[in-house]
Every structure is written in C-alpha cells, then in structure tokens.
C-alpha cells in the first residue's frame, strides 16, 4: 500500500468523518425522540394514533434508507419543501431509526407487569410519576442492548449518504478511487475510520449496559 498517498489524504478522511459523525448524531437524536413518542403511544393503546404509528413503523422498516433519502431529497422539493443534503441525511436517518427505537423501547415497556403500575397508583403516585420512577427505569434496562445495537446500526447506515452527494466517508473513498485508482488504500482508510467511530460506541454501550443492570433497574 502507498503510505504517502494515505498520509496525503488523511485530512480529507478526517473532515469526512466529522461530517459523518455529526449527521449520524443528529439523526440518532431525531430517531430517539420519534421512538420514545411512538413507543408511548403504542404503550398507551390510543386506537387511532396507535394505528398511525403501526403504519409508520411498517413503512419505515420495510423500505431501504436509500429510497427514503431519495424521496426526501428529490421528492419533497416537487411539492415545495426544499432541503439540503445534510438535513436530508439527518431526517432520513431519523425516519428509519425512529421505528427501530420505538420497537426497542416498546419491548422494554411491555415487560413491566401491570401489577407494578396498579401498586404504584394505589400508593398515591400520579400517572406521570409511575412512568418516571417505576416503569421507565426498568424499561430502559431491558431496552438498552437493543438501543445500543440500533445506534451502531444507524451509524453504519450513514454509508449511503454518498448517494445524495454528501462528502461523508464513503463519498470520499469512492471519489479517491475514481480519481487515482488507489482502491486498496482508499478502502483501507474507510474501514479504519469506521472502526474509529464505531468501536468506542460499542465499548461504551457495553459499559452502560452493565452499569444499568448493576443499578438494579430490572434485568
């Protein structure tokens, strides 16, 4: 491998990595917000809203992120809603991730026995207090492995952002391969930078899972 080539274009990968992480984090925050709302709607068994959420989840989980990005980036401007590539990437990731986060959180909520809610209410706690102090801590413990797996999954899905001309890691690697035919070097650096991004997330996720279980929130 050409080390000089990799050192020369290292700053380009660093810039692309920052963009990838930034948009990935924005998309994950959107996904988490959407997931919590959808999970609470499903848990609360609100008929009309629950049906809408179910349609959204099935639509999101059964269509590729690339198709969703194309719809947002090329389709929405046709009806007068214009956006840029970065916003499109974050929204697409949030739309896809929201359904996965919702299912992860819902699975945790549904493991809580109804008697715990009934007991807490009988002790004088208000519904929001029951959710805050009784249900959510236990649900978080159960949902944490799936939650962390979804974060890693969404960060890996950022690799399709190059399809909407975002200068992310994948776009940078493809561009260098096309210009200089340095396939091995370009792909090697791509793999290295994704490992740099994802390995700490995986390690931190395991630490959080252990601490949540140790704290006694359910598991």
C-alpha positions in Angstrom: 0.0 0.0 0.0 1.1 3.6 -0.7 1.6 5.1 2.7 2.4 8.5 1.3 -1.0 8.6 -0.5 -2.8 7.7 2.7 -1.0 10.4 4.7 -1.7 13.0 2.0 -5.4 12.4 2.0 -5.7 11.7 5.7 -7.1 15.2 6.4 -9.8 14.6 3.8 -10.9 11.5 5.7 -10.8 13.3 9.0 -13.1 16.0 7.6 -15.5 13.4 6.2 -15.5 11.5 9.5 -16.6 14.7 11.4 -19.4 15.2 8.9 -20.5 11.6 9.2 -20.5 11.6 13.0 -22.3 15.0 13.2 -25.1 13.9 10.8 -25.2 10.5 12.4 -25.7 12.0 15.9 -28.4 14.4 14.6 -30.2 11.5 13.0 -30.0 9.4 16.2 -31.4 12.2 18.3 -34.3 12.5 15.9 -34.8 8.7 15.9 -34.7 8.6 19.7 -37.3 11.4 20.0 -39.6 9.8 17.4 -39.0 6.3 19.0 -40.0 7.5 22.5 -43.2 9.2 21.3 -44.2 6.2 19.2 -43.5 3.7 21.9 -45.5 5.7 24.5 -48.4 5.9 22.0 -48.3 2.2 21.5 -48.0 1.5 25.2 -50.9 3.8 26.0 -53.1 1.9 23.4 -54.6 5.0 21.9 -56.6 3.5 19.0 -56.2 6.0 16.1 -52.7 7.1 16.9 -51.6 3.5 17.5 -52.7 2.6 14.0 -50.9 5.6 12.5 -47.7 4.6 14.4 -48.0 1.0 13.2 -48.2 2.1 9.6 -45.2 4.4 10.1 -43.2 1.5 11.6 -44.0 -0.9 8.9 -43.3 1.7 6.2 -40.0 2.7 7.7 -38.7 -0.8 8.5 -39.6 -2.3 5.1 -38.1 0.3 2.8 -34.4 0.9 2.4 -32.8 4.1 3.8 -31.5 4.9 0.3 -35.1 5.0 -1.1 -36.1 7.2 1.9 -33.3 9.6 1.2 -34.2 9.8 -2.4 -37.8 10.6 -1.5 -36.8 13.3 0.9 -34.0 14.8 -1.3 -35.7 14.6 -4.7 -39.3 14.1 -3.9 -40.1 16.8 -1.3 -38.9 19.7 -3.5 -41.5 18.7 -6.0 -44.2 19.7 -3.6 -42.4 22.9 -2.5 -40.4 21.5 0.5 -36.8 22.2 -0.2 -33.9 21.0 1.9 -30.1 20.5 1.7 -28.2 17.2 1.7 -27.2 17.4 5.4 -30.8 18.0 6.6 -31.9 15.3 4.3 -29.4 12.8 5.7 -30.4 13.6 9.3 -34.1 13.3 8.6 -33.7 10.1 6.6 -31.7 8.5 9.4 -34.2 9.8 12.0 -37.2 8.4 10.0 -35.6 5.0 9.7 -34.2 4.9 13.2 -37.4 6.1 14.8 -39.2 2.8 14.0 -36.3 0.7 15.4 -36.0 2.8 18.5 -39.8 2.6 19.0 -39.8 -1.2 18.9 -36.8 -1.4 21.3 -38.5 0.9 23.8 -41.9 -0.7 23.4 -40.4 -4.1 24.1 -39.0 -2.8 27.3 -42.2 -1.2 28.4 -44.3 -4.3 27.7 -42.1 -6.4 30.0 -43.3 -4.4 33.0 -46.1 -6.3 34.8 -49.4 -4.3 35.1 -49.5 -5.0 38.8 -46.5 -2.7 39.3 -48.4 0.2 37.8 -51.5 -0.7 39.9 -49.4 -0.9 43.1 -47.7 2.5 42.4 -51.1 4.2 41.7 -52.5 2.7 44.9 -49.7 4.2 46.9 -50.7 7.7 45.6 -48.3 8.2 42.8 -49.6 10.1 39.8 -49.5 8.5 36.3 -46.5 10.6 35.2 -44.7 9.7 38.4 -45.4 6.0 37.9 -44.0 6.3 34.3 -40.9 8.3 35.5 -40.0 6.4 38.6 -41.4 2.8 38.2 -41.8 1.9 34.5 -39.1 3.8 32.6 -36.1 2.8 34.7 -37.0 -0.9 34.3 -37.9 -0.5 30.6 -34.5 1.2 30.0 -32.7 -1.7 31.5 -34.4 -4.2 29.2 -34.2 -2.0 26.1 -30.6 -1.0 26.5 -29.0 -3.8 24.4 -31.4 -3.2 21.5 -31.0 0.5 21.9 -27.2 0.4 21.6 -27.4 -2.0 18.7 -29.7 0.4 16.9 -27.2 3.3 17.4 -24.4 1.2 15.8 -26.7 0.2 13.0 -27.7 3.8 12.3 -24.1 5.0 12.3 -23.2 2.2 9.8 -26.2 3.3 7.6 -24.6 6.7 7.1 -22.5 5.0 4.4 -25.4 5.5 1.9 -25.2 9.3 2.4 -22.9 9.5 -0.6 -25.9 8.8 -2.8 -27.1 12.4 -2.2 -23.7 13.9 -2.7 -22.7 14.3 1.0 -19.0 14.4 1.4 -19.0 11.6 4.0 -16.5 8.8 4.4 -18.0 6.6 1.7 -18.1 9.5 -0.8 -14.5 10.4 0.0 -13.3 6.8 -0.6 -15.3 6.5 -3.9 -14.0 9.8 -5.1 -10.4 9.0 -4.4 -10.8 5.6 -6.1 -12.3 7.2 -9.2 -9.6 9.9 -9.4 -6.4 7.9 -8.5 -7.4 4.2 -8.8 -6.0 3.7 -5.3 -8.6 1.1 -4.3 -6.8 -0.7 -1.6 -5.5 2.4 0.2 -8.9 4.2 -0.1 -10.9 1.3 1.2 -8.4 0.6 4.0 -8.7 4.1 5.3 -12.5 3.8 5.0 -12.5 0.7 7.2 -10.1 2.3 9.7 -12.2 5.4 10.2 -15.5 3.5 10.6 -13.7 1.3 13.2 -12.5 4.5 15.0 -16.1 5.7 15.1 -17.9 2.5 15.9 -15.6 0.7 18.3 -15.8 3.3 21.1 -19.6 3.4 20.7 -19.7 -0.4 21.1 -17.4 -0.4 24.2 -19.3 2.5 25.8 -22.6 0.7 25.1 -21.4 -2.5 26.9 -20.2 -0.4 29.9 -23.6 1.4 30.1 -25.5 -1.9 29.8 -23.5 -3.4 32.8 -24.0 -0.3 34.9 -27.7 -0.2 34.2 -28.1 -3.8 35.2 -25.8 -3.3 38.3 -28.0 -0.4 39.4 -30.9 -2.9 39.6 -33.2 -1.4 37.0 -34.9 -4.6 36.2 -32.8 -7.2 34.4 
